[in-house]
Amino acid sequence: MQLLDTDYLRLSYRPDLRLLFMRWTRPASPAEHRAGYHAALTLARQEQAGRWLVDLRSRGLADPSDLHWVLQEFRHDFQAALPGAIRRLAYLTTPYHADVLRPRLTEFSMMPDAGAEIRVFTEETPAQQWLQEQA
């Protein structure tokens, strides 16, 4: 089910998998970045979808300030919107970007109330398998 298709983001929800897919199609401006995450959160709230596959392979990594926004500000909205759901974000990246992103996420994983589990993957099948695991 396709919900949003712009020149920078394809957003969909698969009810059979209970997964929300956020596929960035090009580098995004900070405004597009935030609009994309807010659109995904609106869909997630409707579907009670706390498990997201965020495909960054065509986009590359966000600017450090945009990543900080996701980890510091957006995570609170994510947690508040889906209080009873398991919240997991699987970032799908190229191998090079995975090596860059993993250390950046270390600080987030050490927060006492992170509000979500985040992992980085370079292949889609393991990402989907992790997202579908029971907590």
C-alpha positions as CSV (number, residue, x, y, z in Angstrom):
1,M,0.0,0.0,0.0
2,Q,1.6,3.2,-1.2
3,L,0.8,6.2,1.0
4,L,3.2,8.9,0.0
5,D,5.3,9.2,-3.1
6,T,7.4,12.4,-3.6
7,D,10.5,13.0,-5.6
8,Y,12.5,12.4,-2.4
9,L,10.5,9.8,-0.4
10,R,8.3,6.7,-0.9
11,L,6.3,5.8,2.2
12,S,4.2,2.7,2.5
13,Y,2.8,0.3,5.0
14,R,2.6,-3.5,4.5
15,P,-0.1,-4.9,6.7
16,D,0.9,-8.5,6.0
17,L,4.3,-7.8,7.5
18,R,3.2,-5.1,9.9
19,L,6.1,-2.9,8.7
20,L,6.3,0.7,7.6
21,F,8.7,1.3,4.8
22,M,10.4,4.7,4.4
23,R,12.4,4.7,1.2
24,W,14.4,7.9,0.5
25,T,15.1,8.3,-3.2
26,R,17.6,11.2,-3.1
27,P,19.4,13.4,-0.6
28,A,16.8,15.5,1.3
29,S,16.9,19.0,2.7
30,P,16.4,19.4,6.4
31,A,12.8,20.5,5.8
32,E,12.2,17.4,3.6
33,H,13.8,15.2,6.2
34,R,11.5,16.4,9.0
35,A,8.4,16.4,6.7
36,G,9.2,12.8,5.7
37,Y,9.6,11.6,9.3
38,H,6.4,13.4,10.3
39,A,4.5,11.9,7.4
40,A,5.8,8.5,8.5
41,L,4.7,9.1,12.0
42,T,1.2,10.0,10.9
43,L,0.9,6.8,9.0
44,A,2.4,4.8,11.9
45,R,-0.1,6.2,14.3
46,Q,-3.0,5.2,12.0
47,E,-1.6,1.7,11.6
48,Q,-0.1,1.3,15.1
49,A,3.2,0.5,13.2
50,G,6.2,0.8,15.5
51,R,8.5,-1.2,13.2
52,W,10.1,0.8,10.4
53,L,12.5,0.0,7.7
54,V,14.3,3.2,6.7
55,D,16.1,2.8,3.4
56,L,18.9,5.3,3.0
57,R,20.8,3.6,0.2
58,S,19.7,6.1,-2.5
59,R,19.8,9.1,-0.1
60,G,23.0,8.6,1.9
61,L,23.3,9.7,5.5
62,A,21.5,12.7,6.9
63,D,23.4,15.7,8.0
64,P,24.6,15.3,11.7
65,S,22.1,17.9,12.8
66,D,19.2,16.0,11.1
67,L,20.3,12.7,12.8
68,H,20.5,14.6,16.1
69,W,16.9,15.8,15.5
70,V,15.8,12.2,15.0
71,L,17.6,10.9,18.1
72,Q,16.8,13.7,20.4
73,E,13.5,15.3,19.4
74,F,11.7,12.9,17.0
75,R,12.2,9.9,19.2
76,H,9.9,11.5,21.9
77,D,7.2,12.0,19.3
78,F,7.7,8.4,18.1
79,Q,7.4,7.1,21.7
80,A,4.3,9.2,22.5
81,A,2.5,8.3,19.2
82,L,2.9,4.6,19.8
83,P,3.1,4.0,23.6
84,G,2.0,0.3,23.5
85,A,3.9,-0.7,20.4
86,I,7.3,-2.3,20.0
87,R,9.4,0.6,18.4
88,R,12.2,-0.5,16.1
89,L,14.0,1.4,13.4
90,A,16.1,-0.6,10.9
91,Y,18.3,1.7,8.9
92,L,19.3,0.1,5.5
93,T,22.5,1.6,4.2
94,T,25.5,0.9,2.0
95,P,28.4,-0.9,3.8
96,Y,30.4,2.4,3.9
97,H,27.5,4.4,5.4
98,A,26.8,1.5,7.9
99,D,30.4,1.9,9.2
100,V,29.8,5.7,9.6
101,L,26.3,5.4,11.2
102,R,26.9,2.7,13.7
103,P,29.2,4.8,16.0
104,R,26.9,7.7,15.7
105,L,24.1,5.6,17.1
106,T,26.2,4.4,20.1
107,E,25.3,7.4,22.2
108,F,21.6,6.9,21.5
109,S,21.7,3.2,22.5
110,M,23.1,4.2,25.9
111,M,20.3,6.6,26.8
112,P,18.2,5.2,29.7
113,D,14.9,5.9,27.9
114,A,15.8,5.7,24.2
115,G,12.2,5.0,23.3
116,A,13.1,2.7,20.4
117,E,15.7,0.1,19.3
118,I,17.7,1.2,16.3
119,R,20.0,-1.1,14.2
120,V,21.9,-0.6,11.0
121,F,21.8,-3.2,8.2
122,T,23.3,-3.5,4.7
123,E,20.8,-6.1,3.5
124,E,17.1,-5.9,3.5
125,T,16.2,-9.5,4.5
126,P,18.0,-9.4,7.8
127,A,16.6,-6.0,8.5
128,Q,13.0,-7.3,8.0
129,Q,13.7,-10.4,10.0
130,W,14.9,-8.3,13.0
131,L,12.0,-6.0,12.7
132,Q,9.6,-8.9,12.8
133,E,11.2,-10.6,15.8
134,Q,9.2,-10.6,19.0
135,A,10.6,-8.5,21.8
